[in-house]
């Protein structure tokens, strides 16, 4: 075995691991004066910063559940539309006007439920004026139009 050193013979240039001197204590590196607030407890008050609240991420599971609920509501609203059209025709409203009023009722209910489902899925992200405002406005206008068109 040429060229190999035994592990028991350390080299003279490498002193190996050496402990620090006992004379230096860890307290020497710390500042000698403490601030006035060092003895008081730390108090954290939420909401004192002016930073905006981050929008939470919506999971795909929440979006899938919301989509299923919305589709079920659309099916229910379709049957409500048919019942409303039948009710208007029985009250001697022209079938074309009754059909138009029924579709306006369907659209109004669909837009309002879309706003509600989005607000329930993720309120911090979707419950804003830019998203909810137009949905609610179109929904209310369509419901009012359904009532006026159905009165002819």
URDA-V453302 format. One record per residue. RES is the residue in one letter. NEAR is the number of other C-alpha atoms within 12 Angstrom. Layout:
# URDA-V453302
RES	NEAR
RES	NEAR
This chain:
# URDA-V453302
X	5
X	5
X	5
X	8
X	10
X	10
X	7
X	7
X	12
X	12
X	11
X	7
X	7
X	9
X	10
X	10
X	7
X	8
X	9
X	9
X	8
X	8
X	9
X	10
X	10
X	11
X	10
X	9
X	8
X	9
X	9
X	8
X	9
X	10
X	9
X	8
X	10
X	9
X	8
X	9
X	8
X	8
X	8
X	8
X	7
X	9
X	9
X	10
X	9
X	7
X	8
X	9
X	12
X	8
X	13
X	12
X	15
X	20
X	12
X	12
X	12
X	18
X	19
X	16
X	18
X	25
X	21
X	17
X	22
X	26
X	18
X	18
X	25
X	25
X	17
X	18
X	26
X	24
X	18
X	23
X	30
X	24
X	21
X	29
X	33
X	23
X	21
X	28
X	23
X	14
X	16
X	16
X	23
X	20
X	22
X	18
X	26
X	32
X	26
X	30
X	36
X	38
X	32
X	34
X	37
X	36
X	32
X	32
X	35
X	33
X	31
X	31
X	30
X	34
X	32
X	28
X	31
X	30
X	26
X	23
X	28
X	24
X	20
X	20
X	20
X	25
X	23
X	19
X	16
X	13
X	23
X	27
X	20
X	20
X	29
X	29
X	22
X	26
X	28
X	25
X	22
X	28
X	28
X	22
X	25
X	30
X	25
X	20
X	26
X	32
X	21
X	19
